[in-house]
Amino acid sequence: EVQLVESGGGLVQPGGSLRLSCAVSGFTFSSYDMHWVRQATGKGLEWVSGIDTSGETHFAGSVKGRFTISRENAKNSLELQMNSLRVGDTAVYYCARGKGSGRTRCMDVWGKGTTVTVSS
Amino acid sequence: SYELTQPPSVSVSPGQTASITCSGDKLGDKFAAWYQQKPGQSPVLVIYQDTRRPSGIPERFSGSNSGNTATLTISGSQAPDEADYYCQAWDSSTAEGVFGTGTRVTVL
């Protein structure tokens, strides 16, 4: 069974840092692009970041320069390092498996999410 | 940055057809995907590459994309189809994923 399990969420003060992890199982992790998508309470989905199988990374403008994404294929693990956190970063963060390439990129399997709260 | 706009809500009677639109500049030159999200649950991919259905998604879900508009159609809507639906595309010019604003579908 394909599974994505996020962890690392919590309460952090503005300006602080947090590292999210996504443990995957049930598929060959190294063969898939991976993404992080977030959703503030009562709001829509927002794509945050993605990493290709080659290690190439992509970021939404709202997090560029503050967030980094990485993957460790040997451990079947995806991570999101979030620095200089803002109140507006408060959301549920989902890990998602990528499908397609280039213009066809989308996400076909999602985790249950981990909650990040940025507040003083 | 690229934007995708959806109507906030769509209502449909059981057994009827619901159409959800997603508008963006030259969206037809990109590929649209659609996700269903029920309250308290993670999103589920229901359409990818404009028209393709993942395994396990009912045939009543279909998609199209042309010009500036992509459309998700639910034929013979059922109560379990009540959910929020989001379109999504990849903006190659900025290498960013983009989600639509979301549409709440009510079956009543």
Chai-1 contact restraints between the chains, C-beta under 6 A:
chainA,res_idxA,chainB,res_idxB,connection_type,confidence,min_distance_angstrom,max_distance_angstrom,comment,restraint_id
A,G44,B,T101,contact,1.0,0.0,6.0,A-B,restraint_1
A,G44,B,G102,contact,1.0,0.0,6.0,A-B,restraint_2
A,L45,B,Y86,contact,1.0,0.0,6.0,A-B,restraint_3
A,L45,B,F99,contact,1.0,0.0,6.0,A-B,restraint_4
A,W47,B,G97,contact,1.0,0.0,6.0,A-B,restraint_5
A,H58,B,A95,contact,1.0,0.0,6.0,A-B,restraint_6
A,A60,B,E96,contact,1.0,0.0,6.0,A-B,restraint_7
A,R103,B,K30,contact,1.0,0.0,6.0,A-B,restraint_8
A,R103,B,F31,contact,1.0,0.0,6.0,A-B,restraint_9
A,R103,B,W90,contact,1.0,0.0,6.0,A-B,restraint_10
A,R103,B,S92,contact,1.0,0.0,6.0,A-B,restraint_11
A,T104,B,F31,contact,1.0,0.0,6.0,A-B,restraint_12
A,T104,B,Q49,contact,1.0,0.0,6.0,A-B,restraint_13
A,R105,B,W90,contact,1.0,0.0,6.0,A-B,restraint_14
A,C106,B,A33,contact,1.0,0.0,6.0,A-B,restraint_15
A,C106,B,Y48,contact,1.0,0.0,6.0,A-B,restraint_16
A,C106,B,Q88,contact,1.0,0.0,6.0,A-B,restraint_17
A,D108,B,L45,contact,1.0,0.0,6.0,A-B,restraint_18
A,W110,B,S42,contact,1.0,0.0,6.0,A-B,restraint_19
A,W110,B,P43,contact,1.0,0.0,6.0,A-B,restraint_20
A,K112,B,S42,contact,1.0,0.0,6.0,A-B,restraint_21
